[in-house]
Amino acid sequence: MMAAIEIQGLEKSYPSTFGTRRIPVLRGINLTVEPGQIYGFLGPNGAGKTTTIKCMLGLLRPDRGNIRLLGRDSNSLESRRHLGFLPENPYFYEYLTIRELLGFTGRLFGMSPAERKRRVEEVLRQVGLWGREETKLGKCSKGMIQRAGLAQALVQDPEVLILDEPFSGLDPVGRKELRDLVLSLKHSGRTIFFSSHILQDMELMVDRVAIIINGRLVREGHLDELISRSVRHYELVVEGVDEKAAARAGLSGERRDNRTIIRVETLEEVNSKIRAVQSVSGRIAAMIPVKLTLEDIFMREVGK
């Protein structure tokens, strides 16, 4: 199957203040996004997320590397016909209404008047702005601006959406509404690539995630796989052993409802604790691996 987005060996640097040397920003980025995925691009501020996106869009010329969108070179006009983009801080002409913005976008894509009218109404309903389409952009809230920005990215019915920090500045209600909207776009068959530093939103949405730090990808894979492979510790739930006997056998832990909950760091230690439980005629009711969250994985990588 043809990849929706494919990046190979992407490098980008900028000249220093006095132009005496170049400062590397991207240091060999390789990633592949399959059709129909939500792909999360995670990193701290300044890690290279926006620079990567600008190279994908042709707004910056990379020093090295190849970028293909839907099998086509990213610099080709045809690849961009199937692409929608929402920048981190969208700025629109404040005197335009939402409907006028979308009509203007449709004209840029060469749509006929009838096609523009149809698509504008469709995307207004899709993003929840139907009934507010005559509101001037200068009077819109941050949440409405994000919805309007997403609507203009959808006018030409793109196959791939690129969203740069789409949740930035939104309140919890706005973030929940935008998450639901992005998930609905995935269910309609679109591929969504979005950057963010808001870990909660990333973990609730993405199929696959890449972590970029200082211009390098340090982790990449399916979210479930990253989390399932990353166990923080294990909890053994022990029954049939009173508190004193547990202490004598080296099974001290938290007591809950006549059970002892023992925190164990490694599988070797798990085996040792199981033998200790058997020596005092106790029972292992459960062994629970406590997984790392995406935030745990991210903070580990940032701290290296």
Steps between C-alpha positions, in 0.01 A plus 500: 500500500627846410594710804307821561817676623857377464803692626855372450821655630353846558758756611466874547727764651488877540784753491616632836442863598818621334494243220831344603356149531177305455292371788342157437127480573406168337755220513385219271125453551352173368132418538210344314129569546258244362164602349217542750726546803512775757872557542620700798822701477601571857779717633588792727503854368793551264543129424441542126129415462397813310816497288418144392147603407621805306734275301209266427293793373776649288518813718863416579755330277680218682876466482471126432237232486188397312134558582215329317129565550264233365784363290585835340790733562387754760613786274257401226180699459298180470605380848372824656158470337431217743640673808335712770696703755416673827790709638570538871374858515266548204455863399214603275374834373290618790244681284402180318216281622559128546301430184704754303826341622390159379377637169832679450687174573284317247583758235872449566449133419322585174156376604195601301237719676261204533773274639613768745147550629454127554833443674474810719166382636634148551807605697307756706273219617795264541693727737195623691490857365171478313287790623809707584630535145426875483713575809800718418831333579605796712210419736573126528625325814819294491294183468300639208820612327639146532178359354505755218865415435416132483207576271724687252741205508210271404342708222680316216416161662863399563622146558770613745465759778804657669422676827768695687423524873121501440416492873720793599310763699172308519315443826412140604157515334648632176768231502241225551287633215800527267617148594159360412506688171845369405396144587192537280726610213708186544184287490414664167827359359739793529860482614586749775852605597508734797767642724443576865662531838168428680547137597146429617350585161766298320440188709123514446520523122803366320564165333871559467733748667849640447695689764743761368761659725776734379421420139522121535230234525568321828192274510252396232231236471141402564380660822374169644835335432702781656291491814466118524878456471561760768416364845561732793471228766288202604248469781458161668170451681556247781225323699505268800795660677454720805700818544755354745567190292533714189759719673702196616505360145612831349158563349431841644262714300177693512212324679159519331202290615713220649721497194860616468593703190872467432681721254766314303741659254626206288383158384790341692370661817148380413623137501673553834183643657288212365730248670476701824119496479500122449731456803234645731211319325365819344335547162571734210159646411634715215814637339434838341755664269472877548570648158673824421279771360601700193594779741735264688667391176529860381651624828753217498616597152513872587704421811767299318 
